[in-house]
Each structure stands twice: as C-alpha cells, then as structure tokens.
Amino acid sequence: MEGREVTFQIDKRREPVLLSEEESLKNTIIMALFLKPGQDPSRPEAGPDIRKYIYKTTDEIDSSKILADLIIACGDQLVSTSIRNLAIASKVIGDRYSMIIQIDLLVHGQSKIMAIAMQKSFDKDRVHINYRFVDKVDKKQ
C-alpha cells in the first residue's frame, strides 16, 4: 500500500476495511477542513475551522488563508497528493447557508478537482456535506 493515502473504517462485522484512495482523500481533507486550532496536539496551530465561514459571504472569506491552514492541517497524511489551490463561493440560498469549495489536487501526477458542497439550515446546527472528484471542469462561455 506504499505510495497512497491509507485509511480504514470498521465494517458491520466490526472488522477493519481499507477505504478506496478517493474515500481516503475525502476523509483526510474534510476532517482537516473542520479541524479547529488546538484540536491536534502535534500541530496546535493547524485548523482551518471551515464551519465558521459558512455564515460569511464569498467576499468575507480569505481563501488563501484557508488553503494555507488546510495544507498545514493535512500535514504528512497526504502521501501521493498535494493541494495546489482552493476557491470558495458562499451565499444564502432560500433558508440555507450554502458554500462550495473547489480544491485543486495533484494525485499521482494527475490533476483532479475535489468539489465540496456544504449547506446549513438557519434553524438547525447540522451541516450537510456532498463531495465529488472530477478530472476537469467544463467552462461555459
């Protein structure tokens, strides 16, 4: 398993199961995004704490700071992947705060984009997350 991110989870028989590389990347990046400074004793300064940004508009978000914090938070957990860039769009849609994060990755020398959509209702504390990996983004003219 050398040369890739390795993450396990427990199956219904309570046995460890190796996740796919995509699932491992997703877990590492999403956990790092929600990390708050001080939660990781080995890197107390690490932690983008993305949840605090879900209430802000795109103009109020410093994506370069979040990118730097994310790289520190992921640390050496990303073996075959490097984070190259990050873009965020955030606004209120209906009765929900909505945020889309696009993370440009280099995985085994190939470009990939991880798109993460987060939504939070005004009246509930739960944040819903969807993600997708894409090889390229179609640009509309």
C-alpha positions as YAML, in Angstrom:
chain: A
units: angstrom
residues:
- id: 1
  name: MET
  ca: [0.00, 0.00, 0.00]
- id: 2
  name: GLU
  ca: [3.00, 2.25, -0.35]
- id: 3
  name: GLY
  ca: [2.58, 5.49, -2.25]
- id: 4
  name: ARG
  ca: [-1.03, 6.33, -1.46]
- id: 5
  name: GLU
  ca: [-3.23, 7.59, 1.34]
- id: 6
  name: VAL
  ca: [-4.43, 4.71, 3.53]
- id: 7
  name: THR
  ca: [-7.50, 4.97, 5.72]
- id: 8
  name: PHE
  ca: [-9.50, 2.28, 7.42]
- id: 9
  name: GLN
  ca: [-13.05, 2.11, 8.67]
- id: 10
  name: ILE
  ca: [-14.96, -0.56, 10.57]
- id: 11
  name: ASP
  ca: [-17.50, -2.68, 8.67]
- id: 12
  name: LYS
  ca: [-20.76, -4.08, 10.04]
- id: 13
  name: ARG
  ca: [-18.90, -7.13, 11.42]
- id: 14
  name: ARG
  ca: [-16.60, -4.71, 13.28]
- id: 15
  name: GLU
  ca: [-13.65, -5.66, 11.08]
- id: 16
  name: PRO
  ca: [-11.23, -3.10, 9.63]
- id: 17
  name: VAL
  ca: [-11.76, -2.36, 5.94]
- id: 18
  name: LEU
  ca: [-9.35, -0.46, 3.69]
- id: 19
  name: LEU
  ca: [-11.05, 2.51, 2.02]
- id: 20
  name: SER
  ca: [-10.52, 3.38, -1.63]
- id: 21
  name: GLU
  ca: [-7.96, 6.07, -2.36]
- id: 22
  name: GLU
  ca: [-10.75, 8.52, -3.21]
- id: 23
  name: GLU
  ca: [-12.54, 7.85, 0.10]
- id: 24
  name: SER
  ca: [-9.25, 8.20, 1.98]
- id: 25
  name: LEU
  ca: [-8.58, 11.56, 0.34]
- id: 26
  name: LYS
  ca: [-12.12, 12.72, 1.07]
- id: 27
  name: ASN
  ca: [-11.84, 11.74, 4.75]
- id: 28
  name: THR
  ca: [-8.46, 13.39, 5.20]
- id: 29
  name: ILE
  ca: [-9.44, 16.65, 3.51]
- id: 30
  name: ILE
  ca: [-12.88, 17.01, 5.10]
- id: 31
  name: MET
  ca: [-11.53, 16.17, 8.58]
- id: 32
  name: ALA
  ca: [-8.75, 18.72, 8.07]
- id: 33
  name: LEU
  ca: [-11.23, 21.40, 6.90]
- id: 34
  name: PHE
  ca: [-13.29, 21.03, 10.09]
- id: 35
  name: LEU
  ca: [-10.24, 20.89, 12.39]
- id: 36
  name: LYS
  ca: [-10.07, 23.78, 14.83]
- id: 37
  name: PRO
  ca: [-6.77, 25.25, 16.03]
- id: 38
  name: GLY
  ca: [-5.65, 23.47, 19.19]
- id: 39
  name: GLN
  ca: [-7.50, 20.20, 18.50]
- id: 40
  name: ASP
  ca: [-4.42, 18.40, 17.16]
- id: 41
  name: PRO
  ca: [-1.70, 18.34, 19.85]
- id: 42
  name: SER
  ca: [1.02, 17.56, 17.29]
- id: 43
  name: ARG
  ca: [0.12, 20.69, 15.28]
- id: 44
  name: PRO
  ca: [-1.74, 23.05, 17.64]
- id: 45
  name: GLU
  ca: [-1.69, 25.92, 15.12]
- id: 46
  name: ALA
  ca: [-3.35, 23.77, 12.42]
- id: 47
  name: GLY
  ca: [-7.01, 24.03, 11.64]
- id: 48
  name: PRO
  ca: [-8.96, 25.99, 9.03]
- id: 49
  name: ASP
  ca: [-12.20, 25.57, 11.06]
- id: 50
  name: ILE
  ca: [-14.27, 25.84, 7.86]
- id: 51
  name: ARG
  ca: [-17.54, 25.77, 9.78]
- id: 52
  name: LYS
  ca: [-17.09, 29.38, 10.93]
- id: 53
  name: TYR
  ca: [-17.03, 30.53, 7.29]
- id: 54
  name: ILE
  ca: [-20.37, 29.02, 6.29]
- id: 55
  name: TYR
  ca: [-22.12, 32.15, 7.64]
- id: 56
  name: LYS
  ca: [-19.98, 34.53, 5.58]
- id: 57
  name: THR
  ca: [-20.30, 35.75, 2.02]
- id: 58
  name: THR
  ca: [-17.65, 34.98, -0.58]
- id: 59
  name: ASP
  ca: [-16.14, 38.48, -0.21]
- id: 60
  name: GLU
  ca: [-15.59, 37.97, 3.53]
- id: 61
  name: ILE
  ca: [-13.64, 34.71, 3.11]
- id: 62
  name: ASP
  ca: [-9.85, 34.67, 2.82]
- id: 63
  name: SER
  ca: [-9.39, 31.55, 0.67]
- id: 64
  name: SER
  ca: [-5.58, 31.86, 0.68]
- id: 65
  name: LYS
  ca: [-5.57, 31.61, 4.50]
- id: 66
  name: ILE
  ca: [-7.89, 28.60, 4.38]
- id: 67
  name: LEU
  ca: [-5.61, 26.99, 1.77]
- id: 68
  name: ALA
  ca: [-2.52, 27.53, 3.93]
- id: 69
  name: ASP
  ca: [-4.33, 26.23, 7.03]
- id: 70
  name: LEU
  ca: [-5.61, 23.20, 5.11]
- id: 71
  name: ILE
  ca: [-2.12, 22.28, 3.90]
- id: 72
  name: ILE
  ca: [-0.80, 22.50, 7.47]
- id: 73
  name: ALA
  ca: [-3.78, 20.54, 8.86]
- id: 74
  name: CYS
  ca: [-3.32, 17.72, 6.33]
- id: 75
  name: GLY
  ca: [0.38, 17.60, 7.17]
- id: 76
  name: ASP
  ca: [2.04, 14.35, 6.18]
- id: 77
  name: GLN
  ca: [-1.27, 12.48, 5.85]
- id: 78
  name: LEU
  ca: [-1.31, 13.14, 2.10]
- id: 79
  name: VAL
  ca: [1.30, 10.80, 0.65]
- id: 80
  name: SER
  ca: [0.59, 10.79, -3.08]
- id: 81
  name: THR
  ca: [-1.38, 14.03, -3.21]
- id: 82
  name: SER
  ca: [-0.60, 17.71, -3.00]
- id: 83
  name: ILE
  ca: [-3.10, 20.53, -2.62]
- id: 84
  name: ARG
  ca: [-2.44, 23.17, -5.26]
- id: 85
  name: ASN
  ca: [-5.24, 25.68, -4.93]
- id: 86
  name: LEU
  ca: [-8.61, 26.35, -3.34]
- id: 87
  name: ALA
  ca: [-11.60, 28.51, -4.29]
- id: 88
  name: ILE
  ca: [-14.73, 29.18, -2.23]
- id: 89
  name: ALA
  ca: [-18.16, 30.57, -3.05]
- id: 90
  name: SER
  ca: [-20.64, 31.16, -0.24]
- id: 91
  name: LYS
  ca: [-24.09, 32.72, -0.04]
- id: 92
  name: VAL
  ca: [-27.60, 32.31, 1.34]
- id: 93
  name: ILE
  ca: [-29.95, 30.32, -0.89]
- id: 94
  name: GLY
  ca: [-33.52, 30.15, 0.38]
- id: 95
  name: ASP
  ca: [-33.45, 29.16, 4.04]
- id: 96
  name: ARG
  ca: [-29.92, 27.78, 3.95]
- id: 97
  name: TYR
  ca: [-26.35, 28.97, 4.13]
- id: 98
  name: SER
  ca: [-24.54, 27.38, 1.18]
- id: 99
  name: MET
  ca: [-20.84, 27.05, 0.47]
- id: 100
  name: ILE
  ca: [-18.98, 25.42, -2.42]
- id: 101
  name: ILE
  ca: [-15.29, 24.65, -2.07]
- id: 102
  name: GLN
  ca: [-13.20, 23.68, -5.07]
- id: 103
  name: ILE
  ca: [-9.84, 22.12, -4.20]
- id: 104
  name: ASP
  ca: [-7.30, 21.59, -6.98]
- id: 105
  name: LEU
  ca: [-5.24, 18.48, -6.28]
- id: 106
  name: LEU
  ca: [-2.29, 16.73, -7.85]
- id: 107
  name: VAL
  ca: [-2.83, 12.97, -7.33]
- id: 108
  name: HIS
  ca: [-0.08, 10.66, -8.62]
- id: 109
  name: GLY
  ca: [0.96, 13.43, -11.02]
- id: 110
  name: GLN
  ca: [-2.57, 13.93, -12.42]
- id: 111
  name: SER
  ca: [-4.79, 16.95, -11.83]
- id: 112
  name: LYS
  ca: [-8.04, 16.31, -10.01]
- id: 113
  name: ILE
  ca: [-10.61, 18.65, -8.56]
- id: 114
  name: MET
  ca: [-12.48, 17.89, -5.37]
- id: 115
  name: ALA
  ca: [-15.74, 19.84, -5.18]
- id: 116
  name: ILE
  ca: [-17.37, 20.04, -1.74]
- id: 117
  name: ALA
  ca: [-20.84, 21.47, -1.23]
- id: 118
  name: MET
  ca: [-21.96, 22.35, 2.29]
- id: 119
  name: GLN
  ca: [-25.37, 23.52, 3.42]
- id: 120
  name: LYS
  ca: [-26.72, 24.54, 6.80]
- id: 121
  name: SER
  ca: [-30.33, 25.43, 7.57]
- id: 122
  name: PHE
  ca: [-30.98, 28.58, 9.60]
- id: 123
  name: ASP
  ca: [-32.82, 26.63, 12.30]
- id: 124
  name: LYS
  ca: [-30.59, 23.55, 12.61]
- id: 125
  name: ASP
  ca: [-27.00, 23.15, 13.72]
- id: 126
  name: ARG
  ca: [-26.22, 20.25, 11.35]
- id: 127
  name: VAL
  ca: [-24.06, 20.86, 8.27]
- id: 128
  name: HIS
  ca: [-24.77, 18.64, 5.24]
- id: 129
  name: ILE
  ca: [-21.80, 17.81, 3.02]
- id: 130
  name: ASN
  ca: [-21.62, 16.40, -0.50]
- id: 131
  name: TYR
  ca: [-18.44, 15.93, -2.47]
- id: 132
  name: ARG
  ca: [-17.32, 14.81, -5.91]
- id: 133
  name: PHE
  ca: [-14.00, 14.29, -7.63]
- id: 134
  name: VAL
  ca: [-13.73, 15.44, -11.24]
- id: 135
  name: ASP
  ca: [-10.87, 15.28, -13.72]
- id: 136
  name: LYS
  ca: [-11.77, 18.59, -15.30]
- id: 137
  name: VAL
  ca: [-14.35, 21.36, -15.05]
- id: 138
  name: ASP
  ca: [-16.41, 22.27, -18.10]
- id: 139
  name: LYS
  ca: [-16.37, 26.01, -18.58]
- id: 140
  name: LYS
  ca: [-19.48, 27.62, -20.02]
- id: 141
  name: GLN
  ca: [-18.98, 30.51, -22.37]
...
